[in-house]
Amino acid sequence: MAAIDAFAFGLVSVNRFFANWQPCDIGLSRKQTYLPMESAKDIIKRFVEELWNARRLDVADQIFSEDCVTHQLRSGVPAEHAHRGPREIKEHVSGWLMSFPDLRFNIEQMIAERDRVVSQLVMEGTHQGNWMGISPTGKRLQIRMITIHRIENGKIVEDWVLVELLGLFQQLGAIPDTAELIHNFAQRADSGSH
C-alpha cells in the first residue's frame, strides 16, 4: 500500500511540475510574452472571416499595428516589403474587392507557434473589375496561398505572403497553362540551339 501511495504522490508531484512548467526562451535577445496559440489564431480568423469575408474594414484598426510590415514573397527576387498599417490594409482589401466583388477566403490549415501563425488559404472570386491593368474577364478563380503573421501585443505586426501567382494569371488567361508554357519554352530552347 505504501508503494502505491508513493507512486501516486510521485504522479501528483510530476503533474504539478508540468502544470506550471514554461519552456525556456533560449536564443531570444529580449524577453517576449506570447499569446496563447488559440488567441493568436483567433486574430487571424478575424482577419479572414471578419475583415475579408464579412467586409468589415474597421476590424483592421483592431487587429493591425500601425507599424505593420508586409513581405510579398516571390521566387528568384528578394522579398518586397512595405508598410501596411490599418489604413493601408483597408485600401488593399478595397482594391481586391473592387476587382473581385464576390471574393472569399477559406482557411484550409492553420498552425501557431510562439508569435507566428501560418495559414494555408484558398481565395475564390470572380474577376469583375480591372485588376493590375487586366480588364474584367468574368472568370472564376481559385488560388491557394500561404501566409505567416507575426503577432505582438494582440496585433499583427508583420506578415509574409506567398500567392500562387502562376495559377492566378493562368486562370485569368494572361498566360498559357503549365503544359503549354513548358512546351513553348522547350521549342524556343531547341530552335536556339541549332
Backbone as numpy.savetxt, mean C-alpha at the origin, in Angstrom:
# Nx Ny Nz CAx CAy CAz Cx Cy Cz
1.92 -35.20 44.46 1.09 -34.01 44.46 1.96 -32.76 44.46
3.07 -32.80 45.22 3.97 -31.66 45.29 4.59 -31.39 43.93
4.88 -32.45 43.18 5.45 -32.29 41.84 4.45 -31.59 40.92
3.18 -31.94 41.04 2.15 -31.30 40.21 2.01 -29.84 40.59
2.03 -29.52 41.90 1.94 -28.14 42.36 3.13 -27.32 41.85
4.34 -27.90 41.92 5.54 -27.19 41.44 5.45 -26.95 39.94
4.96 -27.96 39.20 4.82 -27.82 37.76 3.79 -26.72 37.43
2.66 -26.73 38.12 1.62 -25.71 37.90 2.15 -24.33 38.24
2.92 -24.22 39.38 3.50 -22.94 39.75 4.46 -22.44 38.66
5.23 -23.38 38.12 6.16 -23.03 37.04 5.44 -22.51 35.81
4.33 -23.14 35.44 3.55 -22.68 34.29 2.97 -21.29 34.54
2.46 -21.07 35.75 1.92 -19.75 36.09 3.02 -18.71 36.00
4.21 -19.01 36.51 5.33 -18.07 36.46 5.73 -17.76 35.02
5.81 -18.79 34.19 6.15 -18.59 32.78 5.09 -17.75 32.10
3.82 -18.05 32.36 2.73 -17.28 31.75 2.78 -15.81 32.17
3.08 -15.55 33.46 3.20 -14.17 33.93 4.35 -13.47 33.23
5.48 -14.19 33.07 6.64 -13.60 32.40 6.28 -13.18 30.98
5.68 -14.09 30.20 5.38 -13.79 28.81 4.23 -12.80 28.67
3.34 -12.73 29.64 2.25 -11.76 29.57 2.79 -10.34 29.62
3.92 -10.12 30.31 4.49 -8.78 30.45 5.74 -8.57 29.61
6.13 -9.57 28.85 7.37 -9.52 28.07 7.22 -8.58 26.89
8.24 -7.79 26.61 8.28 -6.91 25.45 9.55 -7.22 24.66
9.49 -7.28 23.35 10.70 -7.56 22.57 11.70 -6.41 22.70
12.96 -6.73 22.54 14.01 -5.72 22.60 13.95 -4.84 21.36
14.47 -3.65 21.49 14.47 -2.69 20.40 15.87 -2.63 19.79
16.45 -3.77 19.48 17.82 -3.87 19.00 17.94 -3.20 17.64
18.97 -2.37 17.49 19.27 -1.79 16.19 18.56 -0.48 15.89
17.70 -0.02 16.75 17.04 1.25 16.49 17.80 2.36 17.20
17.95 3.49 16.51 18.72 4.58 17.08 17.92 5.39 18.08
16.60 5.33 18.02 15.78 6.05 18.98 14.65 5.16 19.45
14.21 5.40 20.64 13.11 4.62 21.22 11.82 5.04 20.51
11.07 4.08 20.04 9.81 4.37 19.37 8.74 3.47 19.93
7.58 4.04 20.13 6.44 3.27 20.58 5.61 2.91 19.35
5.27 1.65 19.22 4.50 1.20 18.07 3.06 0.97 18.47
2.16 1.26 17.54 0.76 0.94 17.74 0.58 -0.56 17.74
-0.42 -1.07 18.41 -0.72 -2.49 18.23 -0.99 -2.75 16.75
-0.61 -3.93 16.28 -0.73 -4.23 14.85 -2.13 -3.99 14.31
-3.15 -4.38 15.07 -4.52 -4.20 14.59 -4.87 -2.72 14.45
-4.37 -1.86 15.35 -4.62 -0.42 15.25 -3.97 0.15 14.00
-2.74 -0.26 13.72 -2.06 0.20 12.51 -2.82 -0.26 11.27
-3.29 -1.50 11.28 -4.09 -2.01 10.15 -5.39 -1.22 10.00
-5.99 -0.85 11.13 -7.25 -0.08 11.08 -7.06 1.26 10.38
-5.90 1.89 10.56 -5.63 3.16 9.89 -5.62 2.95 8.38
-4.99 1.87 7.93 -4.92 1.60 6.49 -6.29 1.17 5.96
-7.05 0.43 6.76 -8.41 0.08 6.34 -9.26 1.34 6.17
-9.07 2.33 7.05 -9.79 3.61 6.90 -9.36 4.30 5.61
-8.06 4.26 5.32 -7.53 4.86 4.10 -8.23 4.26 2.87
-8.35 2.96 2.85 -8.96 2.27 1.70 -10.48 2.41 1.71
-11.12 2.01 2.81 -12.58 1.93 2.85 -13.26 3.30 2.95
-12.74 4.17 3.79 -13.40 5.46 4.00 -12.95 6.51 2.99
-11.63 6.69 2.87 -11.13 7.76 2.00 -11.36 7.43 0.52
-10.89 6.26 0.07 -11.03 5.90 -1.34 -12.45 5.42 -1.67
-12.90 4.36 -1.03 -14.15 3.72 -1.44 -15.40 4.51 -1.07
-15.40 5.18 0.09 -16.57 5.96 0.49 -16.45 7.43 0.06
-15.30 7.79 -0.54 -15.06 9.15 -1.04 -15.13 10.20 0.06
-14.74 9.84 1.27 -14.72 10.76 2.40 -13.33 11.39 2.49
-13.10 12.41 1.70 -11.77 13.02 1.61 -11.32 13.64 2.93
-12.26 14.03 3.80 -11.90 14.61 5.09 -11.13 13.63 5.98
-11.23 12.35 5.70 -10.50 11.33 6.48 -9.00 11.54 6.34
-8.56 12.12 5.23 -7.12 12.37 5.03 -6.56 13.23 6.16
-7.35 14.19 6.65 -6.89 15.06 7.74 -6.68 14.28 9.03
-7.40 13.18 9.19 -7.33 12.40 10.42 -6.22 11.34 10.39
-5.86 10.85 9.20 -4.93 9.71 9.15 -3.59 10.01 8.49
-3.42 11.19 7.87 -2.15 11.53 7.23 -1.44 12.63 8.00
-0.15 12.46 8.20 0.69 13.50 8.78 0.87 14.61 7.76
1.00 15.84 8.24 1.28 16.98 7.35 2.58 16.77 6.61
3.51 16.02 7.19 4.84 15.83 6.61 4.99 14.50 5.88
3.89 13.85 5.54 3.95 12.54 4.89 4.73 12.62 3.57
5.52 11.59 3.34 6.30 11.47 2.10 5.89 10.17 1.42
5.68 10.24 0.10 5.35 9.04 -0.66 6.50 8.71 -1.61
6.71 7.42 -1.82 7.75 6.94 -2.73 7.06 6.09 -3.80
7.15 6.53 -5.05 6.59 5.77 -6.16 7.68 4.85 -6.68
7.46 3.55 -6.57 8.48 2.56 -6.92 8.32 2.09 -8.35
9.43 2.10 -9.09 9.47 1.57 -10.46 10.81 0.89 -10.66
10.82 -0.13 -11.46 12.06 -0.86 -11.73 12.98 -0.04 -12.62
14.28 -0.14 -12.36 15.28 0.47 -13.23 15.56 1.94 -12.98
14.83 2.57 -12.08 15.06 3.99 -11.77 14.97 4.16 -10.25
15.64 5.20 -9.73 15.51 5.44 -8.29 14.05 5.74 -7.93
13.68 5.41 -6.71 12.32 5.68 -6.25 12.08 7.19 -6.24
10.97 7.60 -6.82 10.59 9.01 -6.79 9.88 9.25 -5.47
10.24 10.33 -4.79 9.55 10.64 -3.55 9.03 12.07 -3.60
7.91 12.27 -2.94 7.28 13.59 -2.93 6.52 13.77 -1.63
6.38 15.02 -1.24 5.56 15.35 -0.07 4.10 15.06 -0.43
3.39 14.39 0.48 1.97 14.13 0.24 1.23 14.13 1.57
0.97 15.33 2.09 0.19 15.49 3.30 -1.30 15.37 2.98
-2.16 15.71 3.93 -3.60 15.57 3.73 -4.12 16.32 2.49
-3.67 17.55 2.27 -4.15 18.32 1.11 -3.77 17.62 -0.19
-2.52 17.18 -0.28 -2.05 16.53 -1.51 -2.75 15.18 -1.74
-3.01 14.44 -0.67 -3.69 13.15 -0.85 -5.12 13.37 -1.33
-5.78 14.41 -0.84 -7.14 14.74 -1.31 -7.12 15.06 -2.81
-6.12 15.84 -3.25 -5.98 16.16 -4.67 -5.70 14.90 -5.49
-4.85 14.03 -4.96 -4.50 12.78 -5.64 -5.74 11.90 -5.83
-6.48 11.71 -4.76 -7.69 10.87 -4.82 -8.71 11.50 -5.77
-8.91 12.81 -5.67 -9.87 13.50 -6.55 -9.51 13.33 -8.02
-8.21 13.42 -8.32 -7.76 13.25 -9.71 -8.08 11.87 -10.25
-7.82 10.85 -9.45 -8.14 9.48 -9.87 -9.64 9.32 -10.06
-10.43 9.88 -9.13 -11.88 9.71 -9.20 -12.50 10.45 -10.38
-11.87 11.54 -10.83 -12.36 12.23 -12.03 -12.15 11.35 -13.26
-11.08 10.58 -13.29 -10.79 9.71 -14.43 -11.48 8.36 -14.33
-11.65 7.87 -13.10 -12.26 6.56 -12.83 -13.34 6.74 -11.75
-14.51 7.28 -12.11 -15.52 7.63 -11.10 -16.03 6.45 -10.27
-15.96 5.25 -10.80 -16.43 4.07 -10.05 -15.29 3.30 -9.39
-14.14 3.94 -9.24 -12.94 3.29 -8.70 -13.19 2.74 -7.30
-12.75 1.50 -7.09 -12.84 0.85 -5.77 -11.56 0.05 -5.53
-11.20 -0.04 -4.27 -10.05 -0.84 -3.86 -10.54 -1.97 -2.97
-9.92 -3.12 -3.12 -10.18 -4.26 -2.24 -8.84 -4.72 -1.68
-8.81 -4.91 -0.37 -7.61 -5.40 0.29 -7.61 -6.92 0.18
-6.57 -7.48 -0.44 -6.45 -8.93 -0.56 -5.65 -9.53 0.58
-4.60 -8.82 1.03 -3.77 -9.27 2.14 -3.26 -8.04 2.88
-3.01 -8.20 4.17 -2.44 -7.12 4.95 -1.59 -7.73 6.06
-0.36 -7.22 6.19 0.57 -7.70 7.20 1.11 -6.47 7.93
1.16 -6.52 9.25 1.70 -5.41 10.03 2.86 -5.90 10.88
3.89 -5.07 10.95 5.07 -5.37 11.78 5.68 -4.04 12.20
5.89 -3.88 13.50 6.43 -2.64 14.07 5.60 -1.44 13.60
6.22 -0.54 12.84 5.51 0.68 12.41 5.08 0.62 10.94
5.11 -0.57 10.34 4.79 -0.71 8.92 3.57 -1.61 8.71
2.78 -1.25 7.69 1.67 -2.09 7.25 1.84 -2.31 5.76
1.94 -3.57 5.36 2.08 -3.94 3.95 0.73 -4.46 3.48
0.27 -3.92 2.35 -1.03 -4.33 1.81 -0.90 -4.73 0.35
-1.58 -5.81 0.00 -1.75 -6.20 -1.39 -3.20 -5.83 -1.72
-3.35 -4.99 -2.74 -4.66 -4.47 -3.09 -4.97 -4.75 -4.55
-6.25 -4.72 -4.87 -6.67 -4.71 -6.27 -7.56 -3.48 -6.44
-7.25 -2.74 -7.50 -7.96 -1.50 -7.81 -8.80 -1.79 -9.05
-10.09 -1.46 -9.00 -10.97 -1.70 -10.13 -11.74 -0.44 -10.44
-11.89 -0.14 -11.73 -12.66 1.03 -12.13 -12.74 1.13 -13.64
-13.60 2.02 -14.10 -13.82 2.23 -15.53 -13.22 3.57 -15.93
-12.41 3.56 -16.97 -11.72 4.77 -17.45 -12.72 5.66 -18.18
-13.23 6.68 -17.47 -14.27 7.55 -18.03 -13.86 9.01 -18.16
-12.62 9.33 -17.78 -12.14 10.71 -17.90 -10.67 10.69 -18.29
-10.16 11.85 -18.75 -8.75 11.95 -19.12 -7.87 11.53 -17.94
-6.87 10.73 -18.24 -5.93 10.30 -17.22 -4.54 10.26 -17.83
-3.63 11.06 -17.31 -2.25 11.14 -17.79 -2.21 11.37 -19.30
-3.11 12.20 -19.80 -3.15 12.52 -21.22 -3.85 11.49 -22.08
-4.37 10.43 -21.49 -5.07 9.38 -22.24 -6.57 9.67 -22.17
-7.17 9.86 -23.34 -8.61 10.14 -23.40 -9.39 8.95 -22.88
-10.61 9.19 -22.39 -11.42 8.09 -21.84 -11.59 6.96 -22.85
-11.40 5.75 -22.38 -11.53 4.57 -23.25 -12.80 3.79 -22.95
-13.40 4.03 -21.78 -14.57 3.25 -21.36 -14.20 1.85 -20.91
-12.90 1.55 -20.86 -12.47 0.20 -20.48 -12.46 0.03 -18.97
-12.85 -1.16 -18.56 -12.84 -1.53 -17.14 -11.47 -2.11 -16.81
-10.84 -1.60 -15.76 -9.51 -2.02 -15.36 -9.54 -2.77 -14.04
-8.60 -3.68 -13.90 -8.36 -4.37 -12.63 -6.85 -4.44 -12.47
-6.33 -3.67 -11.52 -4.88 -3.52 -11.35 -4.49 -3.91 -9.93
-3.45 -4.71 -9.82 -2.92 -5.08 -8.50 -1.82 -4.10 -8.09
-1.68 -3.93 -6.81 -0.66 -3.05 -6.28 -0.24 -3.50 -4.88
0.95 -3.06 -4.49 1.48 -3.32 -3.16 1.80 -1.97 -2.54
1.39 -1.77 -1.30 1.74 -0.55 -0.59 2.37 -0.91 0.74
3.28 -0.05 1.17 3.84 -0.15 2.52 3.61 1.22 3.15
2.92 1.24 4.26 2.68 2.49 4.99 3.42 2.45 6.31
4.10 3.55 6.63 4.74 3.68 7.93 3.87 4.57 8.80
3.56 4.08 9.98 2.65 4.76 10.91 3.45 5.30 12.09
3.18 6.54 12.45 3.81 7.14 13.62 2.77 8.03 14.30
2.63 7.88 15.60 1.65 8.67 16.36 0.24 8.60 15.76
-0.13 7.42 15.28 -1.48 7.20 14.79 -1.76 7.77 13.40
-0.71 8.19 12.68 -0.90 8.76 11.34 0.09 8.16 10.35
-0.28 8.19 9.09 0.61 7.75 8.01 1.64 8.85 7.79
2.93 8.49 7.94 4.00 9.46 7.78 4.84 9.21 6.53
4.70 7.99 5.97 5.49 7.65 4.79 4.85 6.44 4.13
4.94 6.41 2.79 4.46 5.21 2.10 5.30 4.92 0.88
5.27 3.66 0.48 5.94 3.17 -0.71 4.86 2.47 -1.53
4.77 2.81 -2.81 3.67 2.30 -3.64 4.26 1.66 -4.91
3.84 0.44 -5.18 4.23 -0.27 -6.40 2.95 -0.69 -7.11
2.69 -0.05 -8.26 1.49 -0.32 -9.05 1.91 -1.13 -10.28
1.13 -2.12 -10.63 1.41 -2.94 -11.80 1.05 -2.14 -13.07
1.97 -1.21 -13.43 1.71 -0.27 -14.52 1.64 -0.94 -15.89
2.41 -2.01 -16.11 2.35 -2.70 -17.40 0.91 -3.14 -17.67
0.31 -3.81 -16.70 -1.07 -4.26 -16.85 -2.05 -3.11 -16.99
-1.80 -2.02 -16.28 -2.68 -0.86 -16.37 -2.68 -0.32 -17.79
-1.50 -0.06 -18.34 -1.42 0.50 -19.70 -1.88 -0.50 -20.76
-1.67 -1.79 -20.52 -2.18 -2.80 -21.46 -3.70 -2.81 -21.44
-4.30 -2.75 -20.28 -5.76 -2.76 -20.20 -6.37 -1.51 -20.81
-5.66 -0.39 -20.76 -6.12 0.83 -21.41 -5.95 0.77 -22.93
-5.14 -0.17 -23.40 -4.88 -0.28 -24.83 -3.74 0.61 -25.30
-3.00 1.18 -24.35 -1.89 2.08 -24.70 -0.68 1.31 -25.21
-0.50 0.07 -24.77 0.59 -0.78 -25.25 0.04 -2.19 -25.47
0.70 -2.98 -26.32 0.22 -4.34 -26.61 0.30 -5.26 -25.38
-0.41 -6.39 -25.46 -0.31 -7.37 -24.38 1.11 -7.92 -24.32
1.44 -8.60 -23.25 2.81 -9.03 -22.99 3.36 -9.93 -24.09
2.59 -10.88 -24.56 3.06 -11.80 -25.61 3.42 -11.02 -26.87
2.58 -10.09 -27.26 2.86 -9.28 -28.46 4.05 -8.37 -28.23
4.16 -7.82 -27.06 5.30 -6.95 -26.72 6.62 -7.72 -26.86
6.66 -8.93 -26.32 7.87 -9.76 -26.41 8.15 -10.15 -27.85
7.11 -10.53 -28.59 7.27 -10.90 -30.00 7.85 -9.72 -30.79
7.29 -8.53 -30.61 7.78 -7.34 -31.33 9.23 -7.03 -30.96
9.57 -7.15 -29.70 10.93 -6.90 -29.26 11.89 -7.91 -29.88
11.50 -9.18 -29.87 12.36 -10.24 -30.44 12.57 -10.00 -31.93
11.53 -9.59 -32.64 11.67 -9.31 -34.08 12.63 -8.16 -34.33
12.53 -7.10 -33.54 13.44 -5.95 -33.70 14.87 -6.38 -33.38
15.04 -7.20 -32.35 16.38 -7.65 -31.97 16.98 -8.52 -33.08
16.15 -9.40 -33.67 16.63 -10.26 -34.76 16.99 -9.45 -35.99
16.16 -8.47 -36.33 16.43 -7.67 -37.54 17.64 -6.77 -37.35
17.94 -6.40 -36.13 19.10 -5.55 -35.85 20.41 -6.33 -35.81
20.36 -7.66 -35.68 21.59 -8.44 -35.56 22.09 -8.93 -36.92
21.32 -8.73 -38.00 21.74 -9.21 -39.31 22.45 -8.16 -40.06
